[in-house]
Amino acid sequence: MKKHAKTLLLLCVIGIIVVAVFLQCTKPNNNSTSPNTAPTNIQGENNSSSFIESLRSRDYEPSQITIESTLSNNGAYTGYLISYISDGLKIYGRMNVPTRNGLFPVIILNHGYFNQSSFTSGDGTQTMADILARNGYLTLASDYRGFGKSEIDTQGSRGHNPNYAIDILNLIASVTSLDKADLNRIGMWGHSMGGEVAIRTAEATDKIKAVVLWAPTSTKASENAAFYGRGRRTSPLPSQGTESAYSNNDIGYITAPISLHQGLSDTEVDPEWSKDLDEALQKEGKSVEYFEYPGQDHNFRNLGWEVISKRTIEFFDKYLK
C-alpha cells in the first residue's frame, strides 16, 4: 500500500513539473511586439515618415467642385457653399471668387478644432477668407470629413484626425475644375489644428507655393496628448488608432516658404511649439519668417487682426503675385 502511495506521489510530482515547463514555454514574451501591436509609448513618434511617405506616393483623384448654393455677393466677390469628393466622401466647404475677370491665385484655408455638433460651414476661416477675397484671392475652405454636412469616415473623424490632410490634398487636386483658379499659384493658411493640417499637407505635396500658420498645434502626437490631457484641454485627445499617423516632423519635404505667427499669451496651444518649429525649419534650411505677439491670445483678439492680417496678405502677395 505504501509502495502504491509513493508511486502515485511520484507521478503527481512529475505531472506538476511537466505542466510548469509547458506553461513557461508558451508564456508570451513581454519584450516582443506583434506586427499589429506597437508599444504605445513609441507608436506615436516612429511612424510619421511612413505616413507622410504614403501621402506623397498615393494618387489624389480630382473631382468637380460643385456649387451647392450662393451665400453672398458683395461686389468684390461672390461667396458659395461648395462640395467635392474626398476618398468617396462628400465634403462640404466655402468658396469666395473675385467678381472681376481673370485668373486668381488660390488660398486653401484650414480651420482649427471645433465641436462637430455645433460646427457650421465657414467657422474658423470666414473672416480671413473675406480679407483674402477682397485682396484678389480665390479662397477655398474645406469643412473636413465629419464637420458640418460633410460625410464621416469609419474612424469617427474626431480630434486631430490625420485624414483631414487627405481631404485638403483631394481639394487641391480638384482645383483644376475651377475656371478662375490659377493652378500655378496655390497658397495655404491654417490656424490652430488647421496649422497642423497645413504643415502635414505641405510635407505631402509640392503644389503649395506659400504657407501661413497662425498658432499651430504640434505635429507630435505625444506633445498634443500631454498638453490637452492636463485637465484644461479644449480639443479631444486623439483616438488610439490614429495617434501614430499624425505625429510627424518630416519638414525636410517642405518646399514652400512659411510665415509663422504666435501669440505669447496663448493658452490654447503651447507657444513653445511655434518657437521649436521655427528653429527646426531654419535648421533644415527652409524659408521661414517668424513673428511673436506679446500679450496676444490664441485668436489674436487684442490685436484686432490689423497687423497680422496685413503681414499675411503681404506674404501671399510676395510669393503668389
Number of C-alpha atoms within 10 A of each C-alpha: 6 7 8 9 10 11 12 12 12 12 12 12 11 12 11 12 11 11 11 11 10 11 10 9 10 8 8 10 8 6 6 10 11 7 6 5 9 14 11 11 9 11 18 23 20 15 16 22 15 13 20 22 14 12 20 17 11 9 11 18 15 18 18 16 20 15 16 13 11 14 12 12 14 10 10 16 21 17 23 20 20 22 24 22 21 25 12 10 16 17 25 27 25 25 27 29 23 24 17 12 7 10 17 24 20 29 29 23 29 30 23 21 20 18 13 14 9 9 16 15 20 22 19 23 24 18 10 17 25 17 15 21 23 18 14 21 29 29 29 27 28 26 29 28 24 22 23 20 18 20 17 17 14 5 12 11 21 22 17 26 22 24 20 24 23 21 25 24 23 20 26 24 19 19 20 16 13 15 11 19 21 18 18 13 19 25 24 27 27 24 25 23 25 26 27 28 30 28 28 27 26 26 23 25 19 13 18 25 21 24 27 28 25 25 31 29 27 28 25 20 24 17 16 22 16 11 17 18 14 8 7 10 16 14 18 16 18 20 15 10 10 19 23 25 22 26 28 25 19 18 17 13 18 22 18 22 21 25 21 22 25 28 24 20 16 18 14 19 25 22 21 12 19 25 16 12 19 22 15 15 18 13 10 13 10 19 15 17 15 15 16 15 16 13 13 17 19 20 18 23 11 9 16 10 13 9 11 17 15 11 16 20 16 13 19 27 15 9 15 19 12
